[in-house]
Amino acid sequence: MAGTGDVVTIDGGDLGCARLLVLLRDRVATMAPGAVVHLVTADPVAPIDLPVWCHMTGHDYLGVVTGTDRPTYAVAVAAQPASTDARNPWHRGPRTV
C-alpha cells in the first residue's frame, strides 16, 4: 500500500470530474510509487469516477478519508501506471511497445 512520507492534498473545490482527473493525473506523475494523494472535491460523481480511473490506470483507490470536513478521497500512486490521454484522462493514452 502506501509508503512512508507525507500525504499530498489536492483541493479540487467544485471542479467537475474531468478537470479533477487532469489535476490528479498530472500530480501523481511527479510522485513516488506508494505515495498517497488526498483529493478534496465537492463533485458528487467523484466516488464513482475515481475508483474506475484508478482501476484503468493501475493506481490504488483507497476510498473515502474519514474525519474531514469536506468530501476527501485517497489514492495511492502505482509503480507503473497505465498512461491516459493528455486531454481526456478518462481514456487510455497511446500504447507503447
N, C-alpha and C positions, 0 to 999 in steps of 0.2 A: 504494500500500500504506500502511504506517503513516507518520504524520507524525512530527515531532520531539517530544521530550518523554519523560518517564518512563513506564515500564510500570507499570500498576496491577495488583496481585496480589489475587485473591480466594481465600481459603483456604476451600474447601468441605468440608474434612475428610471425614467419612463420610456426608455428606448424599446422598440419592438424587437422581437427575437432575431430578425435578420441582422440588425446592427449589433445586437449583443454578441451574436456568434462571430462577427467580424472582429470585435474587440477581444473576445476570448481567444479566437484563433491566433491573432497577432501577438497576444501576451504570452500564451503557452509556448509559442515558437521560440521564445527567448529564455525559457525556464528549464531547469534540470529535471530529468525523469524523477518521478516520485514527489515533486513539489506540489503543493496544493493551492488552488485558487478558490476564493470565495467570491461568487458572483451575486451581487445585490441587485435585485430588479423587481419592479412592480408589474412586469409583464405576466399576465395570467397564464400564458402559454408556456412559459419557461419550464415548469415542472414536467411538461410533456416533451418539448423540443430538446432540452439539454440531455436527457438520457439517450435519446435517439442519436443526437450528434456525437455523443461520446462513444456509443456503440459503433457508429460509422467510422470514426477516426481512430478508435483504439484507446482513447483516454478513459479513465475510470470515473464514472459518475458516483459520487459518494453520498448524494442525497441532500436533504434539507438540513441546514445548520440550525440547531435549536439555540434558544437564549438570545436571539437577536430581535431588534425592534422592527426590522423590515425583512421581507422575504429574501433569504440568502441560500444559495445552493453551492455545494462543494464539488470540485473536480480535481482529480489527481492526474498529473501530466504523465503521458505514456513515454516509454523509451524510444519507440519508433512509430509515431502516429502516422496514419494514412493522411495524405495531403487532401486539401479541399480547394475548390475553385476560389481564386482571389476575390471575385466579386460576388460569388454565390456560395458562401461557406457551408451551405446545407447540401451541396453537391460535391462529389469526389473530384479531386484535381486530376491532372493528367497522370497517366501511369508511366512509371519509369522502369526500364529494364536493367 
